[in-house]
């Protein structure tokens, strides 16, 4: 029996314009009325989740920053944090920069972001609420609250950039991307799966009682960890290859369609 619905936001639950359809709203509401918990599992930091949760009246726990933060929406409080060691971050940044000076970097922290002047500010469009990025050299932005590093390159295609950074990083950090024009790396062992399993444990839910929805490579660990992992039809090819179940696109209420069958 499914007791927890875990869903990615961008490209999965949300439509391309960031909105949520009436059908999806109804399906989520019906699931909660049936006693099924609903949790967001997203690459977004907490500040960029609140307005969506408020809109849907969801007040439980959320997994943010690709699994690095377990966040209580009702109390606006970080319950668990997996920080990226500053020394490792700076070491890898230095190696990337020495290999190609065109790399630029931004930083994610619990409630703030920072970027180098060269990192395109447009990368934050639509995602930064309440806090403007601090603009400083990247070594000044890396501190004890560091959650992840965002890496941009003006030429490399995103999948190629992801492969390049994974090759260089080895087993020092967790490298992923979520569809934006940058690659992210965080603490080794941190993923949407690790964050989801911590959230589920807090709720007393077993992995086989979870259904998860996603669309991008950073969702693959979560989709594999859940008892039932479902990709929307618009998902990245790597995601579609990793799952055995798909649904309609995010534009066509893919998540809602599966929830409706759960409740039928």
Beta strands, then each sheet from edge to edge (+ up, - down):
strand 1: 4-7
strand 2: 37-40
strand 3: 61-64
strand 4: 69-72
strand 5: 77-81
strand 6: 104-109
strand 7: 113-115
strand 8: 134-135
strand 9: 146-152
strand 10: 173-176
strand 11: 183-187
strand 12: 210-214
strand 13: 228-232
strand 14: 245-247
sheet 1: 2+ 1+ 12+ 13+ 14+
sheet 2: 3+ 4- 5+
sheet 3: 8+ 7+ 6- 9+ 11- 10+
end
